Structure formats: C-alpha cells, structure tokens
C-alpha cells in the first residue's frame, strides 16, 4: 500500500513535518529553544521560503517566529515579547492524521506566566493542511479554542494578537519587492493599518527572476469575534488579524473563545477572484472538533462539527 498523499510526520527534535506527495511544505516546531511554538519553514509552490525567523532590520524583534500564536495583554502579562518570562508550551498531542485529501494535527498548548507551574489557559489547536488545485498551492486551516483555568480570562485591548505572520525578506514591501493587499483592493501599510478587511495578502518575488511572485493570503473567518476584524500590518513584512484591536475579548469555561483562520499559499501575484473562491470555501466549512475515537489504538479523532 502506498502512503497517503497528505501526511503529518512527527520527527526530532520536537517537530511535525507536513508533506504533500512526499514534499515538505511546512513544519511545526514545539521545542523549548523559543518561548512559543511556531511554523517554520513555510514553503511556496516553488520550494522557496515564504516566511522568516526574526525581523529583517530590528534585532529586538526576534520574537517574530514565522507563523505563531501570541498576545501581549493577558491579565496584564506579555506573551508577545521574549523578555518577560511568559511562555507557551505544547502540553500534549491529541491526533495526527494522514489522508488523500488532507492531513491534520491536534495539540494542546499551555500559556504559562513564568512564575506559576500551572498555565493561565490552555489552547486547543487543530490544524488541517489541504492541497489546493494542482499547482502546488495549499491551504492551512488553524482553529483555536482558548480554555481558561479560572472561570474566565480577559484578553485586553491591543493590536498584538493572536495569529502572527512574518513574511520572507524578498516578499516584504520595504525590504523586498512585494506588496501588501487587502480584500477591498487597497494596498500598502498606510491604506490598510488598523482598518477592516476580510483577508490580507502578502505577495512578492521569491526567486531570482523578480517576475516570479508567490504569496500568503491570510483569511479571517466571518464567525470570529470582533467583526469586522481590523488588521495590524506593516510594509516591513508583517500581518496579523487583531480581534482585540478595538475591544477586549473574554474567554470563559462555559463559552471559550474560538478563532478560525485560513492561510492560502499561492503562486503568482494577488488574484482577488481566486482568493474569493478560497474565502467562500472557508466560510462554508463547519468547524473542526475533537471526539473520542471508536477505532482501536486511536484515542482521539478530528471531525467536522
């Protein structure tokens, strides 16, 4: 029997590789060398790097880890920077699934304030990778539930959090030759910073031929809180949906905060029609959830609710 088309393969040290037809397209890193887990590398259809570790021009921005989860105001505690002692750690994995159409990973992350041995909250993260069309493109769905260890917890008003993307130097508008584009057609930081958008795209040259562009479209699900979602974006190669930009968000035991995002890795420059098709697909997808498996030797499985 040949292996499935899509696979999530655990490895060392503390990594899970995501493969489509035996080609790695991204990797989840959850070791303790950094204050929080992240996805790196994230590869374009050509195999070029679409993201980077760290800011291209600011050495005090090493907390920028390709694609990662963080927030800088959790009960007044900074989970965004690297110097405050707060960390996010993977506590366990629930499910790692391969398949012909997709592969999945479900893990539990603990957010620790750096002083107490118990986490302030647990983040249930479910990830689904799917090939898109036949051109080496793919989508990465990222669904999170934030479960407080107390009865409730507030994520305070800020533009820093929750899902952050730092693109490669060549893709950024300032350091490379790329372009930042919002769903309404506006381009550049001045037009897009702190404004609402259904999606945000960063595309730019990834190969020696400056005409060869690739990019990442970051799509906000319309069911997320804080609609219409506003964005923290920069010409230096940075984008982040900011559901707390205008108001705080509360998560409780009874009603945990849930966020759903989709990253679309594509060839070429931004094409609004293609992105609209992906966004409609994402809008209509039912959320994923964990449930006990009836299959022997498998404790948990991911299903669509």
N, C-alpha and C positions, 0 to 999 in steps of 0.2 A: 504494500500500500504506500503510495506517495504521500509526502507531508502535505498538510493543508496549504492553501495559497497564502493565508494570513496567519502569522504566528507571533506570539509574545513569549520570548525565550529568556528565562532567568539566567543570570551569569554572575561572575565575580569581577571586581569587588562591589557588591550591593548594587546590581544593575539589572534592568529588564530591557532587552532589545526587542523592538517591534519591526517585523520583517514582512515585506510583500514580495512573494515569489523569490524568496531567499535573499532579497536585497534589504539591508537595514535602512530604515527611513528615519527612525528616531530612537532615543534611548532614555529610559527613566533611571535617574541616579539618586539613591536614597542612603548613601553612606553618611558618616558624620564629619567629613572633611569640611563641609559647609554648614551654615546654620539652618538650612532648609533643603528639601529635595528639589530637583529640577529636571527638565527635559533638555538633554544635550548629548550628542548633536541632533539637530533637526535639519534634514537634508531635502533639497529641492529635487524635482524630477531628474535634473541633470546630474545629481550627486553632489552639487555644491552646498556649502553651509549657508543656511538662511538666517541663523541666529548666532550670537556670540556670548561669551562669558565676559562680563565687565563692560564698562563704558569705554568707547574709543579714545576719549580725551580727558577723563576725570578719574584719577586714581582712587578717589574716595567713594567711588560708585561700584566697588567690587561685589556689592550685594545684588547687582544686576546679573542674574543667572539664567540667561537664555529665555526659558519659559518656566515660570514658577508661581507659587501662591504665597501671598503675604498680606499684611495690613499693618499700618503704623499707629493705630489707636485702638487697642483692645483693652478696655478698662484702664486707659492711660499708658499702656505698655506698648513699646515699639517693637513689632515683629517685622519691620521693614528693613532696617539697617542691620549691620553686623556687630555693632559695638555695645549694644545694650544688654546682651546676655540671653535674651529670649531666643528660643529655637523651635523649629518644627521638626519632628522626628516621625519616621514611619514606625508604627507600633506592630502592625501585622498585615499580611495579605489575606484576602478572602477568596479571590478567584482569579485564575489566569486561564483564559480560554482561547483556543485557536479555531479557525474555520475557513470555509471557502470564500465568504463574503466579508468577514471582519474578524478581528481579534480584540480581546478585552482584558482589562486588568481592573481589579477592585481592591483597594487598600484602605487602611485606617491610619490617619496621621494624628499625632498628638501635638498640641500647641502648649509649650512649657514657658513659664515666665522667667526661668533662670534661677529661681530661688526655692520653689516648692517641687517636691518629687512628683506630684500629681499634675496632670495637664489641666489648663483652664478650659479647654474644649477639645473635642475630637472631630476631625474632618473625615467623613466618609467620601472617598474619591473613587468614582467609576469612570474609566477611560475606554473609549471604543475607537479603533482605527479602521477605516474603510478605504479601499481604492475608489477613486472617482474617475469615471470614464476610462479610457485606455491609453492615456498619455503619461503615465507615471504620477499623475496627481492623486491626492488623497485628502481625506478629512479626518480630523481628530476631535471627537466629542469629549468634553470634560464636564462632568456633573459632580457637584459637591453638596453634601449636607453637613451643616455645622451644628454639632450637638454639644451644648454647654454641660459642664459637670455640675454647675449650680442650676437653680430653677430657670435662670435667664442670664443673658450676657449681651452687652451692647457693643457694637462696632461703631465708634464715634464718627462724626462728620469729618471726612478727609477725601482727598483725591488720590491717595495712595492705597490701592487695594481693589480687587482681590487677586485677579489673574493678570500677570505682567508678562510682556513680550519685549525683548531687546533683540532687534534685528542685526544682521551682519553689517560690518562697516560699509561694504560696497552698496548695500541696499538702502542705507540711510540717506536722507536728503542732504544733510550737511557734510558728512564725511565721505559719501559716495556719490552716486548719480541717480539715486532713487527718488520716489515720490510717495507721499502720504495722501490718501484719498478717502473721503467719507462717502456714505451712502447717498447723499444728496448731490454729489458731484464736486463739492468744494475740495480744494487741495491746499496742503501746507498747514503748518502749526498755527499761524495767525488766524486762519479761517476756521480751524477745527478745534482748537484748545477749549476745553470746558463746555463744548456745545453738544447737543444731542445728535445721535446717529444710530442707525440700525446696525451698521457694520463699519469697520475701519480696515483699510488695506494699505500694506506697505509692500511696494514692488520696486525692484531695481536690478541693475546688471549683476549677474553672479558669475560670469565667465569673462575671459579676456576680450571677447568681442562685446563692446558696450551696447550692441543692439540686442543681445541675448538677455532678456529680463525674466525673472521669476519672482514669486512673492507669497505672502501670507495674508489671507483675509481673516479677520477676527470678527465673528458674528455673535451678536448678543441675542439671546432668546427673548421673545416678547413676553414670556411669562415671568421673567426675572423681576424682582422688586426695583423700585426707583425709576419706573418708566416715565418719560423716555430717558434711557440711560445716557449720561454725559461721559465724556472721554478725557483722559489725561494723555496727551500726545505731544511729541517733540520731533522737530526736524532732525535731531541728532540720532534718531533711530529707535524710538520708544513709543509704545502704545499700551494703554490699559483702560478697560471699561471701569468706570468709577461709580458704582451704585450708591456709595456714601458721599459723593461729591456735594450734594445739596442737603442731605439729611442723614442722620444716624440710622442704622439698621439693627433690629433686635432679633436675637435668636433665643428660643425657649425650648424647654423639654417637650412641651406639647406641640409646638409648631416650630420645628427647626428651620433656620434659614437655608434655602436651597437655591443654588445658582447653576445655570446651564450655559455653556459657551461652545462654539464650534470654530475650529481653525481649519481653513481651507488652503492647502498648499498647492499652488497652481503654476503653470507655465505662462510666459508672456506678461505683458503689462495688464493693468487692471481692466477687466471687462465687466461692466455693470450688469449686462444681461446674464452672463454666466453666473455671477455671484448671486443675482436674484433667484436663479434656479436653485442654487445650493441653499440659500436662506429659506426658500419655501419648503424645501425638503426637511430642513432642520425644524422649522416652525411646526410641521405636521407630525414630527416624531414624538411618540409618547415617551415620558421619562423612563430611565432605567431604575431598577431596584434589585436589591439582594433578597434571595429567598433560599430557604433550606432545600437542598437537592435530594431527590429520591434515588439518585444514582449511587450505587455502592462505591465507596472510596472517595466520593466528592461531597464535601460538606455544604458548600455554598455555590450558587449559580446566579448569573445576572440575567434578568428578564426585563422585557418592556412592560411597564405598568398598564 
